[in-house]
Amino acid sequence: MAVPKRRTSRSKRNKRRSHDALTPVNVVECPQCGESTLPHRVCRRCGSYRGRQLVEVNE
Ligand SMILES: [Zn+2]
């Protein structure tokens, strides 16, 4: 099995990890019920999207 010849320097390691950060999820408020939802998706609580009721929600 291949083994690294030398230890990765702090600089090299940190530069590699500079792209590892996660971006926070974008949340928007449902105009129907005010619940936080993901954009361009049917609301989990009231089942509406773009002002129309699309999915029936059981409590
Ligand atoms: Zn809603």
N, CA, C, O and the ligand as a Tripos MOL2 file, in Angstrom:
@<TRIPOS>MOLECULE
protein
  237   235    60     0     0
PROTEIN
NO_CHARGES

@<TRIPOS>ATOM
      1 N           0.8390   -1.2010    0.0000 N.3       1 MET1
      2 CA          0.0000    0.0000    0.0000 C.3       1 MET1
      3 C           0.8690    1.2430    0.0000 C.2       1 MET1
      4 O           1.9010    1.2870    0.6700 O.2       1 MET1
      5 N           0.4620    2.2330   -0.7360 N.am      2 ALA2
      6 CA          1.2300    3.4800   -0.8000 C.3       2 ALA2
      7 C           1.1880    4.2150    0.5220 C.2       2 ALA2
      8 O           0.1470    4.3170    1.1700 O.2       2 ALA2
      9 N           2.3490    4.7230    0.9060 N.am      3 VAL3
     10 CA          2.4670    5.4330    2.1890 C.3       3 VAL3
     11 C           3.0130    6.8330    1.9090 C.2       3 VAL3
     12 O           3.9440    6.9730    1.1160 O.2       3 VAL3
     13 N           2.4640    7.8640    2.5350 N.am      4 PRO4
     14 CA          2.9540    9.2230    2.2890 C.3       4 PRO4
     15 C           4.4150    9.3680    2.6610 C.2       4 PRO4
     16 O           4.8520    8.8650    3.6960 O.2       4 PRO4
     17 N           5.1650   10.0500    1.8220 N.am      5 LYS5
     18 CA          6.5900   10.2110    2.0770 C.3       5 LYS5
     19 C           6.8350   11.1700    3.2280 C.2       5 LYS5
     20 O           7.7240   10.9580    4.0520 O.2       5 LYS5
     21 N           6.0270   12.2400    3.2760 N.am      6 ARG6
     22 CA          6.1940   13.2080    4.3760 C.3       6 ARG6
     23 C           4.8490   13.6970    4.8810 C.2       6 ARG6
     24 O           3.8280   13.6540    4.1950 O.2       6 ARG6
     25 N           4.9060   14.1580    6.1070 N.am      7 ARG7
     26 CA          3.7140   14.6690    6.7750 C.3       7 ARG7
     27 C           3.2180   15.9290    6.0600 C.2       7 ARG7
     28 O           4.0170   16.7750    5.6600 O.2       7 ARG7
     29 N           1.8870   16.0500    5.9000 N.am      8 THR8
     30 CA          1.3130   17.2370    5.2790 C.3       8 THR8
     31 C           1.4890   18.4370    6.2100 C.2       8 THR8
     32 O           1.1270   18.3810    7.3860 O.2       8 THR8
     33 N           2.0400   19.5070    5.6780 N.am      9 SER9
     34 CA          2.2790   20.6900    6.5080 C.3       9 SER9
     35 C           0.9570   21.3250    6.9500 C.2       9 SER9
     36 O          -0.0900   21.1280    6.3320 O.2       9 SER9
     37 N           1.0410   22.0850    8.0310 N.am     10 ARG10
     38 CA         -0.1530   22.7800    8.5210 C.3      10 ARG10
     39 C          -0.7360   23.6760    7.4380 C.2      10 ARG10
     40 O          -1.9520   23.7570    7.2610 O.2      10 ARG10
     41 N           0.1510   24.3420    6.7230 N.am     11 SER11
     42 CA         -0.2990   25.2470    5.6570 C.3      11 SER11
     43 C          -1.0550   24.4930    4.5690 C.2      11 SER11
     44 O          -2.1470   24.8900    4.1610 O.2      11 SER11
     45 N          -0.4580   23.4060    4.1110 N.am     12 LYS12
     46 CA         -1.0760   22.6140    3.0390 C.3      12 LYS12
     47 C          -2.4170   22.0410    3.5080 C.2      12 LYS12
     48 O          -3.4090   22.0990    2.7820 O.2      12 LYS12
     49 N          -2.4400   21.4950    4.7130 N.am     13 ARG13
     50 CA         -3.6630   20.9150    5.2650 C.3      13 ARG13
     51 C          -4.7610   21.9820    5.3720 C.2      13 ARG13
     52 O          -5.9070   21.7460    4.9900 O.2      13 ARG13
     53 N          -4.3960   23.1440    5.8920 N.am     14 ASN14
     54 CA         -5.3930   24.1980    6.0780 C.3      14 ASN14
     55 C          -5.8930   24.7540    4.7460 C.2      14 ASN14
     56 O          -7.0660   25.1010    4.6130 O.2      14 ASN14
     57 N          -5.0100   24.8350    3.7750 N.am     15 LYS15
     58 CA         -5.4350   25.3030    2.4500 C.3      15 LYS15
     59 C          -6.4320   24.3160    1.8410 C.2      15 LYS15
     60 O          -7.4140   24.7180    1.2170 O.2      15 LYS15
     61 N          -6.1680   23.0280    2.0300 N.am     16 ARG16
     62 CA         -7.0850   22.0110    1.5240 C.3      16 ARG16
     63 C          -8.4510   22.1670    2.1850 C.2      16 ARG16
     64 O          -9.4860   22.0510    1.5290 O.2      16 ARG16
     65 N          -8.4430   22.4300    3.4890 N.am     17 ARG17
     66 CA         -9.7010   22.5180    4.2260 C.3      17 ARG17
     67 C         -10.4150   23.8610    4.0420 C.2      17 ARG17
     68 O         -11.5300   24.0450    4.5300 O.2      17 ARG17
     69 N          -9.7850   24.7770    3.3520 N.am     18 SER18
     70 CA        -10.4210   26.0850    3.1800 C.3      18 SER18
     71 C         -11.7080   25.9810    2.3720 C.2      18 SER18
     72 O         -12.5280   26.8990    2.3950 O.2      18 SER18
     73 N         -11.8950   24.8700    1.6550 N.am     19 HIS19
     74 CA        -13.1060   24.6910    0.8530 C.3      19 HIS19
     75 C         -14.1130   23.7740    1.5400 C.2      19 HIS19
     76 O         -15.1390   23.4420    0.9460 O.2      19 HIS19
     77 N         -13.8480   23.3580    2.7720 N.am     20 ASP20
     78 CA        -14.6860   22.3540    3.4230 C.3      20 ASP20
     79 C         -15.8950   22.9170    4.1560 C.2      20 ASP20
     80 O         -16.7680   22.1610    4.5830 O.2      20 ASP20
     81 N         -15.9540   24.2240    4.3030 N.am     21 ALA21
     82 CA        -17.0390   24.8050    5.1040 C.3      21 ALA21
     83 C         -18.3940   24.5290    4.4700 C.2      21 ALA21
     84 O         -18.5350   24.5790    3.2480 O.2      21 ALA21
     85 N         -19.3860   24.2380    5.2970 N.am     22 LEU22
     86 CA        -20.7380   24.0050    4.8280 C.3      22 LEU22
     87 C         -21.4840   25.3290    4.8200 C.2      22 LEU22
     88 O         -21.2900   26.1770    5.6910 O.2      22 LEU22
     89 N         -22.3420   25.4890    3.8170 N.am     23 THR23
     90 CA        -23.1620   26.6940    3.7850 C.3      23 THR23
     91 C         -24.4670   26.4250    4.5250 C.2      23 THR23
     92 O         -25.0390   25.3440    4.3780 O.2      23 THR23
     93 N         -24.9470   27.3680    5.3040 N.am     24 PRO24
     94 CA        -26.2050   27.1470    6.0230 C.3      24 PRO24
     95 C         -27.3740   27.0270    5.0490 C.2      24 PRO24
     96 O         -27.3840   27.6680    3.9980 O.2      24 PRO24
     97 N         -28.3650   26.1950    5.4090 N.am     25 VAL25
     98 CA        -29.5160   26.0080    4.5370 C.3      25 VAL25
     99 C         -30.3380   27.2950    4.4820 C.2      25 VAL25
    100 O         -30.4690   28.0070    5.4770 O.2      25 VAL25
    101 N         -30.8750   27.5720    3.3260 N.am     26 ASN26
    102 CA        -31.6870   28.7630    3.1250 C.3      26 ASN26
    103 C         -33.1290   28.4490    3.5350 C.2      26 ASN26
    104 O         -33.7490   27.5450    2.9750 O.2      26 ASN26
    105 N         -33.6550   29.1840    4.4960 N.am     27 VAL27
    106 CA        -35.0410   28.9640    4.9170 C.3      27 VAL27
    107 C         -35.8640   30.2060    4.6220 C.2      27 VAL27
    108 O         -35.4170   31.3340    4.8280 O.2      27 VAL27
    109 N         -37.0570   29.9770    4.1430 N.am     28 VAL28
    110 CA        -38.0040   31.0700    3.9230 C.3      28 VAL28
    111 C         -39.2630   30.7790    4.7370 C.2      28 VAL28
    112 O         -39.5370   29.6290    5.0820 O.2      28 VAL28
    113 N         -40.0160   31.8200    5.0350 N.am     29 GLU29
    114 CA        -41.2470   31.6290    5.7840 C.3      29 GLU29
    115 C         -42.4040   31.3880    4.8250 C.2      29 GLU29
    116 O         -42.5550   32.0720    3.8130 O.2      29 GLU29
    117 N         -43.2240   30.3850    5.1770 N.am     30 CYS30
    118 CA        -44.4180   30.0890    4.3780 C.3      30 CYS30
    119 C         -45.3680   31.2790    4.4610 C.2      30 CYS30
    120 O         -45.7020   31.7200    5.5600 O.2      30 CYS30
    121 N         -45.8070   31.8050    3.3240 N.am     31 PRO31
    122 CA        -46.7370   32.9430    3.3740 C.3      31 PRO31
    123 C         -48.1110   32.5400    3.8860 C.2      31 PRO31
    124 O         -48.9090   33.3870    4.2880 O.2      31 PRO31
    125 N         -48.3850   31.2170    3.8690 N.am     32 GLN32
    126 CA        -49.6910   30.7240    4.2960 C.3      32 GLN32
    127 C         -49.7820   30.6020    5.8160 C.2      32 GLN32
    128 O         -50.7250   31.1040    6.4290 O.2      32 GLN32
    129 N         -48.8020   29.9360    6.4190 N.am     33 CYS33
    130 CA        -48.8940   29.6600    7.8570 C.3      33 CYS33
    131 C         -47.7140   30.2210    8.6350 C.2      33 CYS33
    132 O         -47.7060   30.1640    9.8640 O.2      33 CYS33
    133 N         -46.7020   30.7700    7.9310 N.am     34 GLY34
    134 CA        -45.5940   31.3800    8.6510 C.3      34 GLY34
    135 C         -44.5200   30.4100    9.0940 C.2      34 GLY34
    136 O         -43.5330   30.8170    9.7080 O.2      34 GLY34
    137 N         -44.6970   29.1250    8.7910 N.am     35 GLU35
    138 CA        -43.7040   28.1110    9.1480 C.3      35 GLU35
    139 C         -42.4550   28.2610    8.2960 C.2      35 GLU35
    140 O         -42.5420   28.6210    7.1220 O.2      35 GLU35
    141 N         -41.2860   27.9840    8.8840 N.am     36 SER36
    142 CA        -40.0470   28.0300    8.1150 C.3      36 SER36
    143 C         -39.9780   26.8390    7.1750 C.2      36 SER36
    144 O         -40.1120   25.6960    7.6110 O.2      36 SER36
    145 N         -39.7700   27.0950    5.8910 N.am     37 THR37
    146 CA        -39.6910   26.0160    4.9160 C.3      37 THR37
    147 C         -38.5260   26.2640    3.9660 C.2      37 THR37
    148 O         -37.9530   27.3540    3.9350 O.2      37 THR37
    149 N         -38.1890   25.2460    3.1990 N.am     38 LEU38
    150 CA        -37.1670   25.3970    2.1790 C.3      38 LEU38
    151 C         -37.8040   26.0700    0.9620 C.2      38 LEU38
    152 O         -38.9680   25.8050    0.6600 O.2      38 LEU38
    153 N         -37.0750   26.9260    0.2630 N.am     39 PRO39
    154 CA        -37.6530   27.6030   -0.8910 C.3      39 PRO39
    155 C         -37.9600   26.6400   -2.0310 C.2      39 PRO39
    156 O         -37.2760   25.6290   -2.1920 O.2      39 PRO39
    157 N         -38.9790   26.9470   -2.8180 N.am     40 HIS40
    158 CA        -39.4040   26.1720   -3.9840 C.3      40 HIS40
    159 C         -39.8860   24.7780   -3.6010 C.2      40 HIS40
    160 O         -39.7820   23.8400   -4.3910 O.2      40 HIS40
    161 N         -40.4230   24.6460   -2.3630 N.am     41 ARG41
    162 CA        -40.9430   23.3610   -1.9340 C.3      41 ARG41
    163 C         -42.2710   23.5450   -1.2180 C.2      41 ARG41
    164 O         -42.5250   24.5790   -0.6000 O.2      41 ARG41
    165 N         -43.1210   22.5130   -1.3120 N.am     42 VAL42
    166 CA        -44.4110   22.5610   -0.6460 C.3      42 VAL42
    167 C         -44.1920   22.6410    0.8700 C.2      42 VAL42
    168 O         -43.3340   21.9490    1.4170 O.2      42 VAL42
    169 N         -44.9600   23.4740    1.5260 N.am     43 CYS43
    170 CA        -44.8390   23.6390    2.9720 C.3      43 CYS43
    171 C         -45.2130   22.3510    3.6860 C.2      43 CYS43
    172 O         -46.2290   21.7290    3.3760 O.2      43 CYS43
    173 N         -44.3690   21.9500    4.6590 N.am     44 ARG44
    174 CA        -44.6070   20.6990    5.3830 C.3      44 ARG44
    175 C         -45.8310   20.7980    6.3030 C.2      44 ARG44
    176 O         -46.4730   19.7880    6.5910 O.2      44 ARG44
    177 N         -46.1470   21.9920    6.7550 N.am     45 ARG45
    178 CA        -47.2110   22.1140    7.7430 C.3      45 ARG45
    179 C         -48.5900   22.2680    7.1120 C.2      45 ARG45
    180 O         -49.5410   21.6010    7.5180 O.2      45 ARG45
    181 N         -48.6970   23.1500    6.1200 N.am     46 CYS46
    182 CA        -50.0310   23.3940    5.5660 C.3      46 CYS46
    183 C         -50.2010   22.8210    4.1620 C.2      46 CYS46
    184 O         -51.3090   22.8530    3.6270 O.2      46 CYS46
    185 N         -49.1300   22.2950    3.5440 N.am     47 GLY47
    186 CA        -49.2440   21.6430    2.2410 C.3      47 GLY47
    187 C         -49.5220   22.5820    1.0900 C.2      47 GLY47
    188 O         -50.0390   22.1460    0.0620 O.2      47 GLY47
    189 N         -49.2000   23.8520    1.2250 N.am     48 SER48
    190 CA        -49.4770   24.8010    0.1540 C.3      48 SER48
    191 C         -48.1940   25.2010   -0.5470 C.2      48 SER48
    192 O         -47.1000   25.1470    0.0150 O.2      48 SER48
    193 N         -48.3700   25.6050   -1.7990 N.am     49 TYR49
    194 CA        -47.2410   26.1220   -2.5630 C.3      49 TYR49
    195 C         -47.7840   27.1050   -3.5900 C.2      49 TYR49
    196 O         -48.7500   26.8060   -4.2910 O.2      49 TYR49
    197 N         -47.1700   28.2640   -3.6770 N.am     50 ARG50
    198 CA        -47.5640   29.3490   -4.5850 C.3      50 ARG50
    199 C         -49.0490   29.6590   -4.4550 C.2      50 ARG50
    200 O         -49.7570   29.8200   -5.4490 O.2      50 ARG50
    201 N         -49.5060   29.7370   -3.2080 N.am     51 GLY51
    202 CA        -50.8730   30.1710   -2.9560 C.3      51 GLY51
    203 C         -51.9430   29.1290   -3.1870 C.2      51 GLY51
    204 O         -53.1330   29.4190   -3.0690 O.2      51 GLY51
    205 N         -51.5220   27.8970   -3.5220 N.am     52 ARG52
    206 CA        -52.5250   26.8550   -3.7400 C.3      52 ARG52
    207 C         -52.2930   25.7090   -2.7630 C.2      52 ARG52
    208 O         -51.1650   25.4330   -2.3550 O.2      52 ARG52
    209 N         -53.4130   25.0340   -2.3920 N.am     53 GLN53
    210 CA        -53.3270   23.8690   -1.5140 C.3      53 GLN53
    211 C         -53.0470   22.6650   -2.3960 C.2      53 GLN53
    212 O         -53.8780   22.3100   -3.2320 O.2      53 GLN53
    213 N         -51.8980   22.0310   -2.2290 N.am     54 LEU54
    214 CA        -51.5150   20.9320   -3.1120 C.3      54 LEU54
    215 C         -51.5460   19.5860   -2.4140 C.2      54 LEU54
    216 O         -51.8740   18.5770   -3.0390 O.2      54 LEU54
    217 N         -51.2130   19.5490   -1.1430 N.am     55 VAL55
    218 CA        -51.1410   18.2810   -0.4180 C.3      55 VAL55
    219 C         -52.0200   18.3800    0.8160 C.2      55 VAL55
    220 O         -52.0140   19.3970    1.5100 O.2      55 VAL55
    221 N         -52.7840   17.3110    1.0900 N.am     56 GLU56
    222 CA        -53.5750   17.2700    2.3040 C.3      56 GLU56
    223 C         -52.6690   16.9500    3.4860 C.2      56 GLU56
    224 O         -51.8270   16.0550    3.4060 O.2      56 GLU56
    225 N         -52.8390   17.6690    4.5620 N.am     57 VAL57
    226 CA        -52.0050   17.4550    5.7510 C.3      57 VAL57
    227 C         -52.8920   16.9330    6.8710 C.2      57 VAL57
    228 O         -53.9100   17.5420    7.2010 O.2      57 VAL57
    229 N         -52.5030   15.8030    7.4530 N.am     58 ASN58
    230 CA        -53.2390   15.2990    8.6190 C.3      58 ASN58
    231 C         -52.4530   15.6450    9.8770 C.2      58 ASN58
    232 O         -51.2300   15.5160    9.9260 O.2      58 ASN58
    233 N         -53.1770   16.0800   10.8740 N.am     59 GLU59
    234 CA        -52.5360   16.5760   12.1000 C.3      59 GLU59
    235 C         -51.7780   15.4650   12.8160 C.2      59 GLU59
    236 O         -51.1780   15.7030   13.8640 O.2      59 GLU59
    237 ZN        -47.3860   26.6490    5.4360 Zn       60 ZN60
@<TRIPOS>BOND
     1     1     2 1
     2     2     3 1
     3     3     4 2
     4     3     5 am
     5     5     6 1
     6     6     7 1
     7     7     8 2
     8     7     9 am
     9     9    10 1
    10    10    11 1
    11    11    12 2
    12    11    13 am
    13    13    14 1
    14    14    15 1
    15    15    16 2
    16    15    17 am
    17    17    18 1
    18    18    19 1
    19    19    20 2
    20    19    21 am
    21    21    22 1
    22    22    23 1
    23    23    24 2
    24    23    25 am
    25    25    26 1
    26    26    27 1
    27    27    28 2
    28    27    29 am
    29    29    30 1
    30    30    31 1
    31    31    32 2
    32    31    33 am
    33    33    34 1
    34    34    35 1
    35    35    36 2
    36    35    37 am
    37    37    38 1
    38    38    39 1
    39    39    40 2
    40    39    41 am
    41    41    42 1
    42    42    43 1
    43    43    44 2
    44    43    45 am
    45    45    46 1
    46    46    47 1
    47    47    48 2
    48    47    49 am
    49    49    50 1
    50    50    51 1
    51    51    52 2
    52    51    53 am
    53    53    54 1
    54    54    55 1
    55    55    56 2
    56    55    57 am
    57    57    58 1
    58    58    59 1
    59    59    60 2
    60    59    61 am
    61    61    62 1
    62    62    63 1
    63    63    64 2
    64    63    65 am
    65    65    66 1
    66    66    67 1
    67    67    68 2
    68    67    69 am
    69    69    70 1
    70    70    71 1
    71    71    72 2
    72    71    73 am
    73    73    74 1
    74    74    75 1
    75    75    76 2
    76    75    77 am
    77    77    78 1
    78    78    79 1
    79    79    80 2
    80    79    81 am
    81    81    82 1
    82    82    83 1
    83    83    84 2
    84    83    85 am
    85    85    86 1
    86    86    87 1
    87    87    88 2
    88    87    89 am
    89    89    90 1
    90    90    91 1
    91    91    92 2
    92    91    93 am
    93    93    94 1
    94    94    95 1
    95    95    96 2
    96    95    97 am
    97    97    98 1
    98    98    99 1
    99    99   100 2
   100    99   101 am
   101   101   102 1
   102   102   103 1
   103   103   104 2
   104   103   105 am
   105   105   106 1
   106   106   107 1
   107   107   108 2
   108   107   109 am
   109   109   110 1
   110   110   111 1
   111   111   112 2
   112   111   113 am
   113   113   114 1
   114   114   115 1
   115   115   116 2
   116   115   117 am
   117   117   118 1
   118   118   119 1
   119   119   120 2
   120   119   121 am
   121   121   122 1
   122   122   123 1
   123   123   124 2
   124   123   125 am
   125   125   126 1
   126   126   127 1
   127   127   128 2
   128   127   129 am
   129   129   130 1
   130   130   131 1
   131   131   132 2
   132   131   133 am
   133   133   134 1
   134   134   135 1
   135   135   136 2
   136   135   137 am
   137   137   138 1
   138   138   139 1
   139   139   140 2
   140   139   141 am
   141   141   142 1
   142   142   143 1
   143   143   144 2
   144   143   145 am
   145   145   146 1
   146   146   147 1
   147   147   148 2
   148   147   149 am
   149   149   150 1
   150   150   151 1
   151   151   152 2
   152   151   153 am
   153   153   154 1
   154   154   155 1
   155   155   156 2
   156   155   157 am
   157   157   158 1
   158   158   159 1
   159   159   160 2
   160   159   161 am
   161   161   162 1
   162   162   163 1
   163   163   164 2
   164   163   165 am
   165   165   166 1
   166   166   167 1
   167   167   168 2
   168   167   169 am
   169   169   170 1
   170   170   171 1
   171   171   172 2
   172   171   173 am
   173   173   174 1
   174   174   175 1
   175   175   176 2
   176   175   177 am
   177   177   178 1
   178   178   179 1
   179   179   180 2
   180   179   181 am
   181   181   182 1
   182   182   183 1
   183   183   184 2
   184   183   185 am
   185   185   186 1
   186   186   187 1
   187   187   188 2
   188   187   189 am
   189   189   190 1
   190   190   191 1
   191   191   192 2
   192   191   193 am
   193   193   194 1
   194   194   195 1
   195   195   196 2
   196   195   197 am
   197   197   198 1
   198   198   199 1
   199   199   200 2
   200   199   201 am
   201   201   202 1
   202   202   203 1
   203   203   204 2
   204   203   205 am
   205   205   206 1
   206   206   207 1
   207   207   208 2
   208   207   209 am
   209   209   210 1
   210   210   211 1
   211   211   212 2
   212   211   213 am
   213   213   214 1
   214   214   215 1
   215   215   216 2
   216   215   217 am
   217   217   218 1
   218   218   219 1
   219   219   220 2
   220   219   221 am
   221   221   222 1
   222   222   223 1
   223   223   224 2
   224   223   225 am
   225   225   226 1
   226   226   227 1
   227   227   228 2
   228   227   229 am
   229   229   230 1
   230   230   231 1
   231   231   232 2
   232   231   233 am
   233   233   234 1
   234   234   235 1
   235   235   236 2
@<TRIPOS>SUBSTRUCTURE
     1 MET1         2 RESIDUE 1 A MET
     2 ALA2         6 RESIDUE 1 A ALA
     3 VAL3        10 RESIDUE 1 A VAL
     4 PRO4        14 RESIDUE 1 A PRO
     5 LYS5        18 RESIDUE 1 A LYS
     6 ARG6        22 RESIDUE 1 A ARG
     7 ARG7        26 RESIDUE 1 A ARG
     8 THR8        30 RESIDUE 1 A THR
     9 SER9        34 RESIDUE 1 A SER
    10 ARG10       38 RESIDUE 1 A ARG
    11 SER11       42 RESIDUE 1 A SER
    12 LYS12       46 RESIDUE 1 A LYS
    13 ARG13       50 RESIDUE 1 A ARG
    14 ASN14       54 RESIDUE 1 A ASN
    15 LYS15       58 RESIDUE 1 A LYS
    16 ARG16       62 RESIDUE 1 A ARG
    17 ARG17       66 RESIDUE 1 A ARG
    18 SER18       70 RESIDUE 1 A SER
    19 HIS19       74 RESIDUE 1 A HIS
    20 ASP20       78 RESIDUE 1 A ASP
    21 ALA21       82 RESIDUE 1 A ALA
    22 LEU22       86 RESIDUE 1 A LEU
    23 THR23       90 RESIDUE 1 A THR
    24 PRO24       94 RESIDUE 1 A PRO
    25 VAL25       98 RESIDUE 1 A VAL
    26 ASN26      102 RESIDUE 1 A ASN
    27 VAL27      106 RESIDUE 1 A VAL
    28 VAL28      110 RESIDUE 1 A VAL
    29 GLU29      114 RESIDUE 1 A GLU
    30 CYS30      118 RESIDUE 1 A CYS
    31 PRO31      122 RESIDUE 1 A PRO
    32 GLN32      126 RESIDUE 1 A GLN
    33 CYS33      130 RESIDUE 1 A CYS
    34 GLY34      134 RESIDUE 1 A GLY
    35 GLU35      138 RESIDUE 1 A GLU
    36 SER36      142 RESIDUE 1 A SER
    37 THR37      146 RESIDUE 1 A THR
    38 LEU38      150 RESIDUE 1 A LEU
    39 PRO39      154 RESIDUE 1 A PRO
    40 HIS40      158 RESIDUE 1 A HIS
    41 ARG41      162 RESIDUE 1 A ARG
    42 VAL42      166 RESIDUE 1 A VAL
    43 CYS43      170 RESIDUE 1 A CYS
    44 ARG44      174 RESIDUE 1 A ARG
    45 ARG45      178 RESIDUE 1 A ARG
    46 CYS46      182 RESIDUE 1 A CYS
    47 GLY47      186 RESIDUE 1 A GLY
    48 SER48      190 RESIDUE 1 A SER
    49 TYR49      194 RESIDUE 1 A TYR
    50 ARG50      198 RESIDUE 1 A ARG
    51 GLY51      202 RESIDUE 1 A GLY
    52 ARG52      206 RESIDUE 1 A ARG
    53 GLN53      210 RESIDUE 1 A GLN
    54 LEU54      214 RESIDUE 1 A LEU
    55 VAL55      218 RESIDUE 1 A VAL
    56 GLU56      222 RESIDUE 1 A GLU
    57 VAL57      226 RESIDUE 1 A VAL
    58 ASN58      230 RESIDUE 1 A ASN
    59 GLU59      234 RESIDUE 1 A GLU
    60 ZN60       237 GROUP 0 **** ****
